[in-house]
Amino acid sequence: MAGRGGRSEPPQLAEYSCSYAVSRPVYSELAFQQQRERRLPERRTLRDSLARSCSCSRKRAFGVVKALLPILDWLPKYRVKEWLLSDIISGVSTGLVGTLQGMAYALLAAVPVQFGLYSAFFPILTYFVFGTSRHISVGPFPVVSLMVGSVVLSMAPDDHFLVPSGNGSALNSTTLDTGTRDAARVLLASTLTLLVGIIQLVFGGLQIGFIVRYLADPLVGGFTTAAAFQVLVSQLKIVLNVSTKNYNGILSIIYTLIEIFQNIGDTNIADFIAGLLTIIVCMAVKELNDRFKHRIPVPIPIEVIVTIIATAISYGANLEKNYNAGIVKSIPSGFLPPVLPSVGLFSDMLAASFSIAVVAYAIAVSVGKVYATKHDYVIDGNQEFIAFGISNVFSGFFSCFVATTALSRTAVQESTGGKTQVAGLISAVIVMVAIVALGKLLEPLQKSVLAAVVIANLKGMFMQVCDVPRLWKQNKTDAVIWVFTCIMSIILGLDLGLLAGLLFALLTVVLRVQFPSWNGLGSVPSTDIYKSITHYKNLEEPEGVKILRFSSPIFYGNVDGFKKCVNSTVGFDAIRVYNKRLKALRRIQKLIKKGQLRATKNGIISDVGSSNNAFEPDEDVEEPEELNIPTKEIEIQVDWNSELPVKVNVPKVPIHSLVLDCGAVSFLDVVGVRSLRMIVKEFQRIDVNVYFALLQDDVLEKMEQCGFFDDNIRKDRFFLTVHDAILHLQNQVKSREGQDSLLETITLIQDCKDPLELMEAEMKEEELDVQDEAMRRLAS
């Protein structure tokens, strides 16, 4: 029902009609362990562990081989009659798209287009054997290709390949030796690919596939969006056919964009029109493919169609000669022999190769997990590291650049009915046919068309910007990580931007752990349910008890924050209370020695007509020499919540117990244990007992190892639940109320009248005896 102002009331949720009642004793940790014997963990020596891990049997050996060669697991189960036709159709479709994308992404990697075809062929052969995903299409990806290109351009810029002009028409004229430049860049790209493969193999061998977990979705989203922007700028100059310098490093993309607009007057109209039409047509048809994917059995291979049409137009109209259009020109047919990469260059590209290895792996595993979940199978993260490592090492010897997976190709392979990597193998056959037979036919193709194909495939990455408002509503920290990573990747470059985003994301985790959420708790009446008194109404706090829930591990980085949470919950600082009490006792001691105060059974009184120096103003300045008083020297018991005869601001302590809900404390370090122990002792000095609830067994074991327990801090103060602790405290209070006090308490009160006149003669002697006894105690 809509109310006034258009607001609708939230629907009323049905209450559960069932209820339960449990009758059990109150359990402390000590009582529970005494009644329920704890299982001791199995202790193994290093020799036993090595013997077990190194033992071998036929079954175990076969399992290891199947893990390293997943093809032995899925190929014998291949359903030829059901899957082969679907894999053939999927492989042909994916191969056609992969051929065009391989050529296009070669422009991003700053190598000739035919090497993009090699990069779309060789990695598939090894992944077919070693990979665990059935659906991803292995090959170039624009983000990774751009990262490779940035390394290649930084190590082999055009300026290094300028040679003196041979025509002698002008003094000091130079020309660009494109042949030497391209050969050097191909060698650099293949060397980088080999190094990336080695790093991935090492990571896989060390079983550290978990490293990708630190690349959170917001971080990856911001990084890939920034990479898409960099890809757009790098391809924009090809679409416009304007020349710019090869900028690298910080703000390189900004400098490139500025120079493009400065030279925009030199735009080649033929290339611009061809590129613009390609972008519009490709994006429109891709939208139709997405919208009618349930009606169209096979997505329309628009990139292939556009490429064929553009090549025919370029050849028929002779666009290179008539309009000076930039074309692909020479595409050698066939394969090149394997070449040994330049291992000596490893040291110059180690940092960049590390980031490329992680990014390439993260993209592949992220995409693979999506389709594995959809089709109900599991991929092995560590084996994927090994599979891509072997693929890149193998490809590095055949002049390829780094391989991962492409979102669009994988979508084509899965949507056209691909069941296994047999579809990927068939797509490699299609690419091989293009390498062997179609090279000459594609030579008239305009580079602007290939660049436009790249730009048209960036739509999905640019649409990630729409995730930011949603992230801001769900989790502002994740939204900030997304925006920060995106901006830093644009400003600093992809490698430094990724590192900056990763460090920033880790910093947010540290800050969230260092400044976690905490709540004071109250109970729902007549239940064992305890919720935050800040967030809920009508909760009851037990009289004289405060309950604190701390939602974080306690370690060296947040112990100060934990202490502040404790002080905020109880409403006072235990150290300050203790110091103020010592200060007040010192002043009382001085006044008693001067005869201005006297101790009686009923309290402390001042002499009639004597000036009471105890009421001198208190500037609230701590006096170190007055605070170093051992507790045992002060034997007067004081009701500190009553009015004192000295003007010392002693904070009131309205509680007798503090319960710490440690259910969210996942671990403690040595500093954390030491801080907890100190907090317990600080509260004990001011007669406040600290109790613990819901501690995990490993946390309790860590406290034992660090010497937390002694005669004053025992396990009977640790309870299974908060309610156990509260019931124990309530039972203690009832027990104290039912007993008569056996100890005499001397209460300090301020009284200006002399009560001696109202007492009988026999009381005078008893009063003097009490006073003399108190003076002897203070003097001793």
HELIX and SHEET records of a PDB file:
HELIX    1   1 ARG A    4  GLY A    6  5                                   3    
HELIX    2   2 GLU A   29  GLN A   35  1                                   7    
HELIX    3   3 LEU A   46  CYS A   54  1                                   9    
HELIX    4   4 ARG A   58  LEU A   68  1                                  11    
HELIX    5   5 ILE A   71  TRP A   74  1                                   4    
HELIX    6   6 VAL A   80  LEU A  108  1                                  29    
HELIX    7   7 VAL A  113  SER A  119  1                                   7    
HELIX    8   8 PHE A  122  PHE A  130  1                                   9    
HELIX    9   9 PRO A  142  MET A  155  1                                  14    
HELIX   10  10 ASP A  158  PHE A  161  5                                   4    
HELIX   11  11 THR A  178  GLY A  205  1                                  28    
HELIX   12  12 GLY A  209  TYR A  214  5                                   6    
HELIX   13  13 ASP A  217  LEU A  240  1                                  24    
HELIX   14  14 SER A  252  GLN A  262  1                                  11    
HELIX   15  15 ILE A  264  ASP A  266  5                                   3    
HELIX   16  16 ILE A  269  ARG A  291  1                                  23    
HELIX   17  17 ILE A  302  ALA A  317  1                                  16    
HELIX   18  18 LEU A  319  TYR A  323  1                                   5    
HELIX   19  19 VAL A  343  ASP A  348  5                                   6    
HELIX   20  20 LEU A  350  LYS A  374  1                                  25    
HELIX   21  21 GLY A  381  GLY A  396  1                                  16    
HELIX   22  22 LEU A  407  SER A  415  1                                   9    
HELIX   23  23 GLN A  421  ALA A  437  1                                  17    
HELIX   24  24 LYS A  440  LEU A  442  5                                   3    
HELIX   25  25 LYS A  447  ALA A  456  1                                  10    
HELIX   26  26 LYS A  459  PHE A  462  1                                   4    
HELIX   27  27 MET A  463  CYS A  466  5                                   4    
HELIX   28  28 ASP A  467  GLN A  474  1                                   8    
HELIX   29  29 LYS A  476  LEU A  492  1                                  17    
HELIX   30  30 LEU A  494  GLN A  514  1                                  21    
HELIX   31  31 VAL A  559  VAL A  570  1                                  12    
HELIX   32  32 ALA A  574  LYS A  593  1                                  20    
HELIX   33  33 ASN A  613  PHE A  615  5                                   3    
HELIX   34  34 PRO A  624  LEU A  627  1                                   4    
HELIX   35  35 THR A  631  GLU A  633  5                                   3    
HELIX   36  36 VAL A  670  ARG A  685  1                                  16    
HELIX   37  37 ASP A  697  GLN A  705  1                                   9    
HELIX   38  38 LYS A  715  ARG A  717  5                                   3    
HELIX   39  39 VAL A  722  GLU A  737  1                                  16    
HELIX   40  40 PRO A  755  LEU A  758  5                                   4    
HELIX   41  41 ALA A  761  ALA A  779  1                                  19    
SHEET    1   A 2 VAL A 138  GLY A 139  0                                        
SHEET    2   A 2 THR A 404  THR A 405 -1                                        
SHEET    1   B 2 LEU A 162  PRO A 164  0                                        
SHEET    2   B 2 THR A 174  LEU A 176 -1                                        
SHEET    1   C 6 TYR A 530  SER A 532  0                                        
SHEET    2   C 6 TRP A 518  SER A 523 -1                                        
SHEET    3   C 6 VAL A 545  PHE A 550 -1                                        
SHEET    4   C 6 SER A 657  ASP A 661  1                                        
SHEET    5   C 6 ASN A 689  ALA A 693  1                                        
SHEET    6   C 6 PHE A 718  PHE A 719  1                                        
SHEET    1   D 2 LEU A 597  THR A 600  0                                        
SHEET    2   D 2 GLY A 603  SER A 606 -1                                        
END                                                                             
